[in-house]
């Protein structure tokens, strides 16, 4: 018995050590970026620090926050993330609620169509031509409409809706509730963990997405902050190629780039822990199938 206890303790120590090493490996680059964003031009030019720069300054953040285009791009990112999450969750919930009913006509056909979308897509050029035909180029709705549907999210919600007791819907129907009332007042409130999971998935995607703007936007007033960050990175690379030896210019651009990365990452770091408990329970409940 004592040998088993000692062996278990050894395993626990090994697990703690492994988790600690992995945490350090993950957090070290994040802390380096965060600390470097506060470094002065001279400290970035020397580059002889990891976490604690010799000279600390707020000039990088001052340059970011005094740029009006950054604030406008931030507004675009927040708007498309909020609207995208709300519309995506509501649309996927409607589809999942319908597919969760085994008596739905052509249910198998809809299921096969949804599964196909998990493995195949139209491709970049056909999708671009479709967006152009729909008039979504340089249109804010290009951030919303193409992201309305995800069959992966529908599967999670569909399995969750199946676990809601049928007696609830029957009693509501007896009281005169229609399909929409059952969906909005019974199914949706009982599905908060699954809805929070889908909202987290789509919210992170919407916030980090810059390819949509890169492919379908030429109007800079509709650029999200991620596209603005992409422009800063490209400008820094161009400056480093065209101004070889101009260390001050390169390091200043790098400092602004690091500060922009921190500014764009903070909202996700704040929201993710708040939804973490719903994320875990939603994934577990949506994954169980009777």
N, C-alpha and C positions, 0 to 999 in steps of 0.2 A: 504493500500500500504506500509506504514511504517512497519507494522508487518511482511509483506512478506519479506521486505528487511532485517529486523533483523533476521528473521528465516533463510534466505539464508546465511547471514553472519555466523550464528551459525553452519550451515552445513559446510561451508567452513573452519571454525576454526577446526571443528571435523575432516575433511578430512586431513588438514595439520598436525594435531596432530597425527592422525593414521599413515600417511605416514612417519612422523618423527620417531615415535616409531619403525615401521617396518624397516626403514633404519638403525637405531641404532642397532637393533637386528641382522641385516644382516652384518653390517660393523664391529661390535665389535669383532667377532671371527677372521675376516680377519686381522684387525689391531693388534690383540693379537699375531697372528702367525708372522706377519711382524716384530713387535717389539721384539718378543722372539727370532727371528732369529739373532738379533744383540746382544743378551744377552750373558754375559760371563758364564763360567762353574759354578762359584760360585752363580751368580744370578739365573741361572736355577735350581741349587740345592736348594736354599732357596725358590724360587717360590713365593715370596711375592710381586708380581707386576702384573699389568694387561696390561698397555700400555707403561710404562716408566721403563725399568730395571735400577737398580742402577749402574751397570757396563756395558758399551757398548764396544763391540769389533767386529772386522771384521774377527776373527779367523775362524768362521764357514764358511763364504764365501770363505776365503782363502783356506780352506781344500777342498771345493767343486771345485773351479776353478783350483786348482793344481792337481786334479785327472784327468788324461788323459782319463780314461774310461768315465767320465762324458761328456767330449767334444765330444768323438766319439758317445756316445749314443744320445747327442743333435743333432749331424749331421744326425743320422739315423731318429730321430723324425722329423726334418725339411724336410728331403728328402721324407719320406713317406707321410707327410702331403701335401707337394706341389704336388707331383706326384699323390697322391690319389685324391686330390681335382680336379686337371685338368682332369684326366681320368674319374672320377665319373661324373663331370658336363657335359663333352662332351658326354659320353655314354648315360646318362639319357636324355640329350637334343635330341639326335638322336631318341631314342625310343618315347619320348613325341611328337616330331614333326610328326612322322609317325602316332601315335595313335590319334593325333588331327584332322586327315583327316577322315571325315565321310565316304568317299568312299573307305577306305582301306579294302581289302579283309580279312575276318576272324578277323575283329577288335574286335567283341564281345568275341571271343575265347581268344584273347590276353588279353583283359580286365579282364576276369574271372581268367585267369592264374595269372595275376598281383595281383588281389585282394586276391587270396589264399595265396600269399607270405606274405601278411600283417598279417595273423592270424596263419599261420602254418609254421614250419621250420623242417628241417631234424633231429634236435637234435645234441647234442654235439658229441656223439660217431660216428654216421654216417658221420657227417661233418669232423671229424678227419680222418676217413678212406678214405673219398673222397680226402682230401688234401694230404694224404700219397700216394694215387694212382696217383694223378696228379703231384707228385714230388715237392710239395710246402713246405714240411717240411724243416726247416733251409734254406729257400729261401726268399729273399727280396720280391718277387712277391706275397707272401702270405698276405702282407699288402695292396696290390693293387687290385689284381684280384677278391677276394671275395666281395670287397666293390664297384665294378663297378656299380651295379644296386640296386636301391631302388624305389619301386613302389610308395611310399609316395611322394618322390621327383618328380617322373614322373607325378603324378597327379597335383602337383603345376605347373609344367612347361606346361603340356598339356592344362590346363585351361587358362594359359597365352597366349599360341600360338593361341588358338581359338579366342582371342580378336584382333589379328592382322588382319586388313582389307584384305579380299580376293582380292580386286582390286590391291593391291601391288604385289601379286604373279602373278596375271593375266598379269599385265603390264610387269613384269619381264619375264614371259614366252613368251610374244609376242616379246620381244627384244632378245629372244634366250637363256635365262637363264635356266639351268637345275635345277633339284631338289636340288643337292648339292650346287649350287650357290645361290639359294633362301634361303636355310637353313643357309649357312655360312655368306652371305652378307646382308640378310634382316632379317630373323627370329632371329638370334643370337644377332646382334647389338641392336635390338629393345627389347630384353628380358634381358637387363642388371640387372634391379632390381630383377627379379626372379632368374637369375643366381647367383647374389651375395647372395641371401637368401640360395640357395642350397649349395653354396660354404661355407657359414658360418656354416650351419648345419654339413656338412661332415668334414670341417676343425676342428671344435671343437671335433667331435668324433674321428677323426684320431689322433689328438694331445693327447687326454686323454686316448686313448685305450692302455691297457697293457695286456688284456686277450689274444689277438692274439699271442703276444710273449710268454706268459706263457703256452699256449696250444701247439703251433707249433714250438717253437724255443728252442733249447738246445745250440746253438752256441751263446755265450755271445757277440761276436763281432757284432751281428745283433740286440742286445737289444736296444730298444728306451729308452729315458731318464725316461719315466714313469715306465718302468720295473726296471730301476736302482733305482728309488725311492722306489719301492716295495721291492727290495732287502735290502735297507737301513733300512726300517721299520721292516722287518723280522729279520735282524741282531740285531736291537735294542731290539726287543722283546726277542730274544734268549739270548742276553747279560744280560738283566734284570732278566731272569730266572736262568742263570748259575752263575751270579756274584752278588748275593744278598749282599747288603751292600756296593758295589763298586759304590758310588754315582757319582764320577767323570767320570767314563767310561760311565754310563748311560746318564748323562746330556750332555756329549760331543757328543754322538751319536744322542741325541735328537736335539742338536743345528745344527748338520750337516743335519739332516732330515728336520728341519724347513727351513734352508737355501735352500735346494734342492727344497722344495715345492714352495718357493718364485720364484726361478729361472725358474721352469717349468710353473708357472702361469703367469708370466709377459707377454709373447708373446700374450696370449689370451686377457689379459687386454688391450693390445695396439691395437690389430686388431679389437676386437669386437666393440668399439665405432666408428671406421672408417666405418664399414659396417652396423651400426645400422639403418641409414636412408634407405638404400636399403633393409634391412631386413623387416622393417615395410611395405614399399610400395609393396615389392614383395609378402609378405603374403596376403595383402589385394587384390592385383590384381589377384593373383592366386586362391583366394578363391571365387571370383565372377564367377558365371556361368549363362549364358544367357538362 
